[in-house]
């Protein structure tokens, strides 16, 4: 996602007039926070003085949420990170990873004589207030503040959800529906961030047009596609198209699917849109959690994690619901159509005016190891955007799943890689083009030599040949002998680790 230049928190003071609710005297009313963000210096100073007398460090996220909607002094509307072809067609503001903040703190005012917008002065005033109240001092772009506030115990203001609703309604009024009074949440609300676009600001493709492989003359063999096969029907989703939409509501092999692409964390996951009798219709919320795309269902306006398919905020949070995922492979168009000559592929005629050239969407982001949005903690065993093959493996007897990440470069050097997780034996098979597929060996006493294969068949240590398919490894001499495929997908290391800090990493 990219971040829109939102400007001053226009209208918050008016909106806040209707937010007054019964509260304990020690809890500052929301009105004070909104007045503290005013461009009227006298009004803001009075509000900040009142807040200081009732201050708790756990209110820091509220000040940061307000400050992030205001342009810092000296920063132009265009962002330092030129997406070139970001989904909104413009630039998105970075969260702080592109600014060192060296030489001064975020609360310092610019030199005399320099023209400064009122909103920039209000932003500096807010951050200088934080510095006085907390004794902390961080970078101009607020990255350090966010990292620090996430180390604090999560003790939010009682009306923090209502506050979040009012702040984000300035970006898109529809976002208010994500944070109703008393909203249930399985994640920290202070880790939910705006991606800079409104609801469906990155437009999903609903029932997208597809064409046969022979008609896809807009694709070259080396273009990247995400391939899936359901009930014998194969379909490819070119990255050059899906990168502009991040979601395709589709039907493949008679199964309704929501194919969601988190461009920031690098994951593409096909989910079944149905859970029991309920058919969910999903959209893009415009919000992020730890740089991971939050989607929403149109029925309840619950927010769902796109990386594990669970509702995390809203009426369905805590329900135990989890979408069923299907395997996907990241590969080249040439390799995919060679394996699946009858495949269909997304048509470039989407109804939207976008630059669908290969590599256009998120060009600069993909070519750098820098992040656009803060995430709590990091793990430097790999670079931020090193690609890993990821999956979650449950024990055979049931229980909590173990998150697993295998370095993609390692798998290229080990095209047949045996591993064991939670008592389950698995094998990852990687083609010369780098496409990964994982299969469950189960109780089968079978092993495959760690050597290259042709991508279509592979021989085990006894010389028996197995067909490499999207559903299973199938014995060539006995189609009933099948080693089922396990859902796995590529991701950027930082994005996967941010969601699953206890992930098991396999590398080199």
TIFI-842951 format. One record per residue (C-alpha): residue in three letters; x, y, z. Coordinates in steps of 0.1 Angstrom, whole numbers, plus 5000, padded with zeros to 4 digits. Example, Ala and Ser with C-alpha at 12.3 -4.5 7.8 and 13.67 -1.06 7.14 Angstrom:
TIFI-842951
ALA512349555078SER513749895071
***
This chain:
TIFI-842951
UNK500050005000UNK501050364997UNK500250655020UNK498150955010UNK499251305021UNK496251355044UNK497151695058UNK495751845090UNK493251655111UNK490451845096UNK487051805113UNK488251615143UNK487351885167UNK483751885154UNK483451515154UNK484851485189UNK481951695203UNK479851385200UNK482351155216UNK481851265252UNK481050965273UNK480850865309UNK484450825321UNK486350815353UNK487751155361UNK491351035358UNK490850945322UNK491151245298UNK488251285274UNK488951235237UNK488151595231UNK491451695248UNK493451485223UNK491751635193UNK492151995207UNK495851915213UNK496151855175UNK494552195167UNK496452445145UNK495152705170UNK498252735193UNK496252875223UNK493652595221UNK496352325216UNK498552455245UNK495652455269UNK494652105259UNK498251975262UNK498452125297UNK495351945307UNK496651615292UNK499951655310UNK498151645344UNK496451315335UNK499251165314UNK500050805310UNK502750675286UNK500150435273UNK498450735256UNK501450785234UNK499850595204UNK497050855204UNK499451135200UNK501350945173UNK498150855154UNK497351235152UNK500951335143UNK501151085115UNK498351255097UNK500251575096UNK503051665072UNK506451725090UNK508152055083UNK510252055052UNK508851735037UNK507151775003UNK503951604994UNK505751354973UNK507451084994UNK511151014996UNK510350654984UNK509150684948UNK506950384942UNK507050474906UNK503950274902UNK502350254936UNK498750124936UNK497350474940UNK499450604911UNK501450824934UNK503850814963UNK503350684997UNK504850825029UNK507450615046UNK507150545082UNK510550655092UNK512950395077UNK514050645051UNK514850925074UNK517650905100UNK516451205119UNK520051295125UNK520851635140UNK517551715156UNK514551555173UNK511051535159UNK509851805183UNK512352075171UNK511052365152UNK512652455119UNK514952755115UNK513553105115UNK512553245082UNK511552905068UNK507952875056UNK506152615077UNK502552505073UNK500352525104UNK499852155104UNK503652105106UNK503852335136UNK501052135153UNK502851815146UNK506051945161UNK504152075191UNK502651725197UNK505951545195UNK507751795217UNK504951735242UNK505751365240UNK509451435246UNK508651625278UNK506151375291UNK508151055284UNK511751165285UNK512250995251UNK513551155219UNK513350985185UNK513551035148UNK511551295129UNK509551045110UNK508150885142UNK509550535136UNK511450535169UNK508350645188UNK506350365174UNK508950105182UNK509150235218UNK505450255224UNK505049885214UNK507449785242UNK505049935267UNK502249725283UNK499149745263UNK496949955285UNK495050175260UNK492650465267UNK489150315274UNK487950485242UNK490950415220UNK488850225194UNK486450525191UNK489450755188UNK490850535161UNK487450545143UNK487450925143UNK491050965132UNK490750715103UNK487350855092UNK489351155081UNK491050935055UNK487850745046UNK484450775065UNK483850405058UNK486750315081UNK484650415111UNK482750085107UNK485949885116UNK486050035151UNK482550035166UNK482050095203UNK483249795223UNK484949635193UNK486549295200UNK490149265190UNK492748985191UNK495649225182UNK496849555197UNK494949835181UNK497950065183UNK499649835158UNK496949895133UNK498150165108UNK496850335078UNK498350225045UNK497550555030UNK494450465009UNK490750445016UNK488550135017UNK489149944984UNK491450234974UNK493549954959UNK490649804939UNK490149424941UNK489349234910UNK485949084913UNK485248794889UNK488148904867UNK488348814830UNK490648534821UNK492148414788UNK493648094775UNK497448064776UNK497748114738UNK495848444740UNK498148594767UNK500448774742UNK501049044768UNK503148794789UNK506748684783UNK508148354795UNK510248524822UNK507348714838UNK506448614873UNK503148454879UNK501348294909UNK499947964899UNK497147764915UNK495247454905UNK491947344920UNK490147024911UNK492146994879UNK491647354867UNK494847564866UNK495047944867UNK497848194867UNK497848544883UNK500548764868UNK502348964895UNK502349264871UNK498549264873UNK497849144908UNK500349394923UNK497949674914UNK494949514929UNK496249284957UNK493049074957UNK491148874932UNK487748734940UNK487548444917UNK486248094911UNK488547804901UNK487747444898UNK484247514911UNK485647664943UNK485048034953UNK488448184961UNK489848504975UNK493348534962UNK495048794984UNK498448954977UNK500149145005UNK502649334984UNK504449485014UNK505149145030UNK505348944997UNK502748685003UNK500148554979UNK497548314995UNK494448164978UNK491648125004UNK488347965000UNK485748235004UNK483247995020UNK483247885056UNK480547635061UNK477347785047UNK478648135048UNK480148295017UNK482248585026UNK482948875002UNK486149045010UNK487649385003UNK490749585011UNK490449785043UNK493250025036UNK494749935070UNK497849735080UNK498949525110UNK502749485112UNK502949585075UNK500549305067UNK497449375047UNK494149365067UNK491149265045UNK487549295056UNK484349105050UNK481449305036UNK478949115058UNK480249215093UNK483049465086UNK485449245106UNK489149295098UNK490948975088UNK494648905087UNK495648825052UNK498548615063UNK496648355083UNK493048405073UNK491648485107UNK489348765118UNK491248975143UNK489149285149UNK485349325148UNK482249105154UNK484048785143UNK487248835163UNK487748545187UNK485248325168UNK487848065160UNK487048105123UNK489948045099UNK489748045061UNK490947735043UNK494047805022UNK495147634989UNK498747574977UNK500247834954UNK503447844935UNK505548154925UNK507148074892UNK507648204856UNK504948214830UNK507047994808UNK507447724834UNK503747734845UNK502247714810UNK504647434801UNK503447234831UNK499747334825UNK499147394787UNK495347434794UNK495847704821UNK493948024820UNK495448354831UNK494148684842UNK493348914813UNK495249244811UNK491849394803UNK490849454839UNK488649764834UNK491249974852UNK493850214838UNK497150094853UNK500750044841UNK500749674839UNK504249644826UNK506449384843UNK508149534873UNK506149854873UNK504149814905UNK506149864936UNK509349894916UNK511450084941UNK510149894971UNK510949554957UNK514449674946UNK515349794982UNK515649625015UNK514049925032UNK510549915047UNK507650145043UNK506050085077UNK507449995111UNK507149655126UNK508049555162UNK511349375164UNK513549235137UNK515648935130UNK518948995112UNK519648635103UNK518248735069UNK517749065052UNK514349225055UNK513149125020UNK515048805016UNK512448555003UNK511448255023UNK509147965017UNK506647975046UNK504047745061UNK502347655094UNK502547285104UNK500247125129UNK501146815149UNK499546495136UNK497646465170UNK496446825168UNK497547135186UNK499147465179UNK500747505145UNK504447575142UNK505447865118UNK508247765094UNK510347965070UNK512947815047UNK515348045029UNK514548044992UNK518148074981UNK518947775002UNK516247574985UNK517647664951UNK520847494961UNK518947204977UNK516247134951UNK515046834971UNK515046915008UNK513746675035UNK512846825069UNK510746735099UNK508446965119UNK506046875148UNK506746505141UNK505746535105UNK508146445077UNK508046675046UNK509946735014UNK510347064995UNK510847024958UNK512247324939UNK512547364901UNK515347524882UNK513247834880UNK512947844918UNK509347734921UNK508747564955UNK506247284963UNK506047104997UNK504646755002UNK503846555033UNK505646225034UNK503546095064UNK504245735072UNK505545655038UNK509145525040UNK510345705010UNK513245935005UNK514246144975UNK517946204967UNK519046564970UNK519646634933UNK518146824905UNK514946704888UNK513146804857UNK510146964874UNK507746704862UNK509046374878UNK511346284906UNK512945954915UNK513045824950UNK516045644965UNK514645304953UNK514445434917UNK510645464917UNK509445774898UNK506846014911UNK504946284892UNK505246634905UNK501746784905UNK499947074921UNK497946834943UNK500446564953UNK503446364944UNK501946064926UNK503745734920UNK504045684882UNK503345304886UNK500445344910UNK498345654910UNK496745564943UNK500145614960UNK500045994967UNK502046224990UNK499646524995UNK500846884989UNK501047115019UNK499947485015UNK503047705015UNK503848035000UNK506748274995UNK507148575018UNK509648845027UNK511448745058UNK510549055078UNK506849025070UNK506648655081UNK508848705112UNK506749015123UNK503648795123UNK505248485138UNK508248585159UNK508748225171UNK509048095135UNK511447815128UNK513947935103UNK515847685080UNK518747835061UNK522147755044
***
